[in-house]
Amino acid sequence: MAKIKADTEEASLKREQALRKEKADADEATRKSEQLYMEHELKRQKVMVEANTTLQQERLKADVHREVANMEALERREAEFQQLQEKERERARDAQLKLRELAAQDLKERIHLERELVKQQQQNLLLQKQRKVDRLEAQVDRQLLQQAQDSLAKPAAKAKLAPVREEAEVYSPETVELIEPDTPPSS
């Protein structure tokens, strides 16, 4: 019995050792499995973090690119607006210059017409003065002729009356003064 007891104890020890070994092997397998799972999970999380980081970087790049594009578009619009304003200012200056040129041309034309009018008025006045001078000369000529005829006719009549000789007052064109209230305008 002692042998059986020893065999039983030995078998029980072997079983215990086998169970311990199995348990240790199972624990080791579980530990390895958990370690593999943890490594795999760590790698997956690392890949996810890298993917998120890459995605965030790409989003950031896209945002920056969009902002740059918006700023460039805004600058282009502002430059176009500035160009349009400058063109409008140029058009306004051109319009003012054209108006000034037209006003200057109109003024020159008016001055020219006024000068022509003054010349015509002067010519008319000269013609009127010439007619008056001609009329006065004709009047003086008639008076001279009348005086000459009178003086020729008087000697025959005076010869009967008296031999006294009278001198007739004769107006020469040089002694006749023409006084006109209107004088031609000076240019």
Helices and strands as residue ranges (DSSP letters): H 2-161
